[in-house]
Amino acid sequence: MAESELIFEVREDEIDGGYTASALGHSIFTAAETLEELRKNVREAVDCHFDESMSGPKIIRLHFVRDEVLTR
């Protein structure tokens, strides 16, 4: 049975720059310097993970996670 949606948790590396993305519930991980490159890399990683015998998701969602630190 095919999944209809696959969600990636995306984080920005505030120190070194760039982005990382990891799929929830699957061992799919990728990284990139720009958002455009990240989108391309996510699609390629999903295509590699779901081969011809497996039906991949119809929708890939990027969920951006941002940590914010407040000091007093």
DSSP file (Angstrom, degrees, kcal/mol; ACC not computed):
  #  RESIDUE AA STRUCTURE BP1 BP2  ACC     N-H-->O    O-->H-N    N-H-->O    O-->H-N    TCO  KAPPA ALPHA  PHI   PSI    X-CA   Y-CA   Z-CA
    1    1 A M              0   0    0      0, 0.0     2,-0.2     0, 0.0    54,-0.0   0.000 360.0 360.0 360.0 134.3    0.0    0.0    0.0
    2    2 A A        -     0   0    0     52,-0.1     2,-0.3     1,-0.1    54,-0.1  -0.545 360.0-124.2 -84.2 144.8    1.3    3.4   -1.0
    3    3 A E        -     0   0    0     52,-0.6    55,-0.6    -2,-0.2    56,-0.1  -0.663  10.9-151.6 -81.1 142.6    1.7    6.3    1.5
    4    4 A S  S    S+     0   0    0     -2,-0.3    55,-1.6    53,-0.2     2,-0.3   0.756  77.6  23.8 -85.6 -24.1   -0.1    9.4    0.3
    5    5 A E  E     -a   59   0A   0     53,-0.2     2,-0.4    52,-0.2    -1,-0.2  -1.000  57.4-164.5-146.2 141.5    2.2   11.8    2.1
    6    6 A L  E     -a   60   0A   0     53,-2.4    55,-3.1    -2,-0.3     2,-0.5  -0.996  16.2-151.9-125.6 128.9    5.8   11.8    3.4
    7    7 A I  E     -a   61   0A   0     -2,-0.4    17,-2.8    17,-0.3     2,-0.4  -0.872   5.8-163.2-108.0 130.5    6.8   14.5    5.9
    8    8 A F  E     -aB  62  23A   0     53,-3.2    55,-3.5    -2,-0.5     2,-0.6  -0.922  15.2-139.2-108.5 135.4   10.4   15.7    6.2
    9    9 A E  E     -aB  63  22A   0     13,-3.0    13,-1.9    -2,-0.4     2,-0.5  -0.851  25.1-161.0 -90.7 121.0   11.6   17.6    9.3
   10   10 A V  E     -aB  64  21A   0     53,-3.2    55,-3.2    -2,-0.6     2,-0.4  -0.891  10.6-177.1-111.2 132.1   13.9   20.4    8.0
   11   11 A R  E     -aB  65  20A   0      9,-2.4     9,-2.4    -2,-0.5     2,-0.5  -0.975  19.5-137.4-127.2 142.4   16.4   22.3   10.1
   12   12 A E  E     - B   0  19A   0     53,-0.6     2,-1.1    -2,-0.4     7,-0.2  -0.836  18.1-131.8 -96.5 133.3   18.6   25.2    9.2
   13   13 A D     >  -     0   0    0      5,-2.3     4,-2.0    -2,-0.5    -2,-0.0  -0.745  21.7-171.4 -84.7 103.4   22.2   25.0   10.5
   14   14 A E  T  4 S+     0   0    0     -2,-1.1    -1,-0.2     2,-0.2     4,-0.1   0.725  80.2  44.6 -71.7 -21.8   22.6   28.5   12.0
   15   15 A I  T  4 S+     0   0    0      2,-0.1    -1,-0.2    -3,-0.1    -2,-0.1   0.935 129.6  18.8 -86.8 -53.5   26.3   28.1   12.6
   16   16 A D  T  4 S-     0   0    0      1,-0.2    -2,-0.2     2,-0.1    -1,-0.1   0.578 103.9-127.8 -95.6 -11.6   27.6   26.5    9.4
   17   17 A G     <  +     0   0    0     -4,-2.0    -1,-0.2     1,-0.2    -2,-0.1  -0.107  61.5  83.4  83.2 170.3   24.7   27.4    7.1
   18   18 A G        -     0   0    0     15,-0.5    -5,-2.3    -4,-0.1     2,-0.3  -0.266  68.2 -92.0  87.7-177.3   22.7   25.0    4.9
   19   19 A Y  E     -BC  12  32A   0     13,-3.3    13,-2.2    -7,-0.2     2,-0.3  -0.946  19.8-156.0-137.4 152.0   19.8   22.7    5.7
   20   20 A T  E     -BC  11  31A   0     -9,-2.4    -9,-2.4    -2,-0.3     2,-0.4  -0.965  10.3-167.7-125.8 148.9   19.2   19.1    6.7
   21   21 A A  E     -BC  10  30A   0      9,-2.8     9,-2.3    -2,-0.3     2,-0.4  -0.997   5.0-177.9-138.8 132.6   16.0   17.1    6.1
   22   22 A S  E     -BC   9  29A   0    -13,-1.9   -13,-3.0    -2,-0.4     7,-0.2  -0.997  26.0-123.4-132.5 136.7   15.0   13.8    7.6
   23   23 A A  E >   -B    8   0A   0      5,-2.6     3,-0.7    -2,-0.4     2,-0.5  -0.510  24.5-121.9 -77.3 140.7   11.9   11.8    6.9
   24   24 A L  T 3  S+     0   0    0    -17,-2.8   -17,-0.3     1,-0.2     3,-0.1  -0.728  95.7   6.4 -82.1 123.3    9.5   10.9    9.7
   25   25 A G  T 3  S+     0   0    0     -2,-0.5     2,-0.3     1,-0.2    -1,-0.2   0.457 120.2  76.6  86.6   0.8    9.1    7.2    9.9
   26   26 A H  S <  S-     0   0    0     -3,-0.7     2,-1.4     2,-0.1    -1,-0.2  -0.962  84.3-116.5-139.6 156.1   11.7    6.3    7.2
   27   27 A S        +     0   0    0     -2,-0.3     2,-0.5    -3,-0.1    -3,-0.1  -0.468  67.8 130.5 -92.2  64.3   15.5    6.3    7.1
   28   28 A I        +     0   0    0     -2,-1.4    -5,-2.6    -5,-0.3     2,-0.3  -0.980  26.0 164.4-119.7 125.3   15.7    9.0    4.5
   29   29 A F  E     +C   22   0A   0     -2,-0.5     2,-0.3    -7,-0.2    -7,-0.2  -0.997   2.6 161.4-141.6 141.3   18.1   11.9    5.2
   30   30 A T  E     -C   21   0A   0     -9,-2.3    -9,-2.8    -2,-0.3     2,-0.3  -0.969  14.9-158.5-152.8 167.2   19.7   14.6    3.0
   31   31 A A  E     +C   20   0A   0     -2,-0.3     2,-0.3   -11,-0.2   -11,-0.2  -0.955  10.5 173.4-145.5 161.1   21.4   18.0    3.3
   32   32 A A  E     -C   19   0A   0    -13,-2.2   -13,-3.3    -2,-0.3     3,-0.0  -0.982  37.4-124.8-163.1 163.6   22.0   21.0    1.1
   33   33 A E  S    S+     0   0    0     -2,-0.3   -15,-0.5   -15,-0.3     2,-0.3   0.799  95.0  31.2 -83.9 -32.4   23.4   24.6    1.1
   34   34 A T  S  > S-     0   0    0      1,-0.1     4,-2.1   -17,-0.1   -15,-0.1  -0.823  79.5-117.2-124.8 163.3   20.2   26.2   -0.3
   35   35 A L  H  > S+     0   0    0     -2,-0.3     4,-2.5     2,-0.2     5,-0.2   0.883 115.8  54.1 -66.0 -38.2   16.5   25.6   -0.1
   36   36 A E  H  > S+     0   0    0      1,-0.2     4,-1.8     2,-0.2    -1,-0.2   0.931 111.2  45.0 -61.1 -45.7   16.3   25.0   -3.9
   37   37 A E  H  > S+     0   0    0      1,-0.2     4,-2.7     2,-0.2    -1,-0.2   0.869 110.8  54.9 -65.3 -37.5   19.0   22.4   -3.7
   38   38 A L  H  X S+     0   0    0     -4,-2.1     4,-2.7     2,-0.2    -2,-0.2   0.919 105.8  51.2 -63.0 -44.1   17.3   20.8   -0.6
   39   39 A R  H  X S+     0   0    0     -4,-2.5     4,-2.0     1,-0.2    -1,-0.2   0.922 112.5  46.7 -58.8 -44.4   14.1   20.4   -2.5
   40   40 A K  H  X S+     0   0    0     -4,-1.8     4,-2.2     1,-0.2    -2,-0.2   0.925 113.3  48.5 -62.4 -46.1   15.9   18.7   -5.4
   41   41 A N  H  X S+     0   0    0     -4,-2.7     4,-2.6     1,-0.2    -2,-0.2   0.860 108.6  53.7 -65.2 -36.7   17.9   16.5   -3.0
   42   42 A V  H  X S+     0   0    0     -4,-2.7     4,-2.4     2,-0.2    -1,-0.2   0.936 109.4  48.1 -63.0 -46.2   14.7   15.5   -1.1
   43   43 A R  H  X S+     0   0    0     -4,-2.0     4,-2.4     1,-0.2    -2,-0.2   0.924 113.4  47.6 -60.1 -44.5   13.0   14.4   -4.3
   44   44 A E  H  X S+     0   0    0     -4,-2.2     4,-2.1     1,-0.2    -1,-0.2   0.903 111.3  50.7 -64.0 -41.4   16.1   12.4   -5.3
   45   45 A A  H  X S+     0   0    0     -4,-2.6     4,-2.1     2,-0.2    -1,-0.2   0.894 111.1  48.3 -64.5 -40.0   16.4   10.7   -1.9
   46   46 A V  H  X S+     0   0    0     -4,-2.4     4,-2.5     2,-0.2    -2,-0.2   0.920 110.2  51.7 -66.2 -43.4   12.7    9.7   -2.0
   47   47 A D  H  < S+     0   0    0     -4,-2.4    -2,-0.2     1,-0.2    -1,-0.2   0.887 112.0  47.1 -60.1 -38.9   13.1    8.3   -5.5
   48   48 A C  H  < S+     0   0    0     -4,-2.1    -1,-0.2     1,-0.2    -2,-0.2   0.873 112.7  49.1 -69.7 -37.4   16.1    6.2   -4.3
   49   49 A H  H  < S+     0   0    0     -4,-2.1     2,-1.0     1,-0.2    -2,-0.2   0.915 109.9  51.6 -70.1 -43.7   14.3    5.0   -1.2
   50   50 A F  S  < S-     0   0    0     -4,-2.5    -1,-0.2    -5,-0.1     6,-0.2  -0.808  81.1-172.2 -98.4  97.8   11.1    3.9   -3.0
   51   51 A D    >   -     0   0    0     -2,-1.0     3,-1.5    -3,-0.1     5,-0.1  -0.004  45.1 -76.7 -79.3-169.9   12.3    1.6   -5.8
   52   52 A E  T 3  S+     0   0    0      1,-0.3    -1,-0.1     3,-0.1    -2,-0.0   0.786 130.2  55.5 -61.1 -28.9   10.1    0.2   -8.7
   53   53 A S  T 3  S+     0   0    0      2,-0.0     2,-0.4     1,-0.0    -1,-0.3   0.638 105.3  60.3 -80.6 -12.5    8.6   -2.4   -6.4
   54   54 A M  S <  S-     0   0    0     -3,-1.5     2,-0.6   -52,-0.0   -52,-0.1  -0.940  80.4-132.4-118.3 136.3    7.4    0.1   -3.9
   55   55 A S        -     0   0    0     -2,-0.4   -52,-0.6     1,-0.0    -4,-0.1  -0.761  26.8-142.3 -87.4 124.2    5.0    2.9   -4.6
   56   56 A G        -     0   0    0     -2,-0.6    -9,-0.0    -6,-0.2   -54,-0.0  -0.193  30.0 -76.6 -79.6 173.9    6.2    6.3   -3.3
   57   57 A P        -     0   0    0      0, 0.0   -53,-0.2     0, 0.0    -1,-0.2  -0.332  25.0-142.2 -70.8 151.4    4.2    9.0   -1.7
   58   58 A K  S    S+     0   0    0    -55,-0.6     2,-0.4   -54,-0.3   -53,-0.2   0.791  88.9  39.1 -79.8 -29.8    2.1   11.4   -3.8
   59   59 A I  E     -a    5   0A   0    -55,-1.6   -53,-2.4   -56,-0.1     2,-0.5  -0.973  63.5-163.0-126.3 135.1    2.9   14.4   -1.6
   60   60 A I  E     -a    6   0A   0     -2,-0.4     2,-0.5   -55,-0.2   -53,-0.2  -0.978  15.2-163.2-115.0 119.8    6.2   15.3    0.1
   61   61 A R  E     -a    7   0A   0    -55,-3.1   -53,-3.2    -2,-0.5     2,-0.6  -0.883   8.9-151.7-108.0 131.9    5.8   17.9    2.8
   62   62 A L  E     -a    8   0A   0     -2,-0.5     2,-0.7   -55,-0.2   -53,-0.2  -0.909  10.1-164.9-101.6 117.3    8.7   19.9    4.2
   63   63 A H  E     -a    9   0A   0    -55,-3.5   -53,-3.2    -2,-0.6     2,-0.5  -0.903  12.2-145.7-105.6 111.4    8.1   20.9    7.9
   64   64 A F  E     -a   10   0A   0     -2,-0.7     2,-0.5   -55,-0.2   -53,-0.2  -0.658  12.1-163.3 -84.3 124.8   10.5   23.6    8.9
   65   65 A V  E     -a   11   0A   0    -55,-3.2   -53,-0.6    -2,-0.5     2,-0.5  -0.912   7.6-175.3-109.6 129.8   11.6   23.4   12.6
   66   66 A R        -     0   0    0     -2,-0.5     2,-0.4   -55,-0.1   -55,-0.1  -0.986  14.1-151.0-131.2 126.2   13.2   26.4   14.2
   67   67 A D        -     0   0    0     -2,-0.5     2,-0.5     2,-0.0    -2,-0.0  -0.792  12.9-167.4 -92.6 135.5   14.7   26.7   17.6
   68   68 A E        -     0   0    0     -2,-0.4     2,-0.5     2,-0.0    -2,-0.0  -0.988   4.0-158.1-126.0 126.6   14.6   30.1   19.2
   69   69 A V        -     0   0    0     -2,-0.5     2,-0.4     2,-0.0    -2,-0.0  -0.896   5.6-166.5-108.3 128.4   16.5   30.8   22.4
   70   70 A L        -     0   0    0     -2,-0.5     2,-0.3     2,-0.0    -2,-0.0  -0.918   4.1-166.4-111.4 138.8   15.6   33.6   24.7
   71   71 A T              0   0    0     -2,-0.4    -2,-0.0     1,-0.1     0, 0.0  -0.830 360.0 360.0-119.1 162.3   17.8   35.0   27.4
   72   72 A R              0   0    0     -2,-0.3    -1,-0.1     0, 0.0    -2,-0.0   0.369 360.0 360.0-117.2 360.0   17.1   37.2   30.3
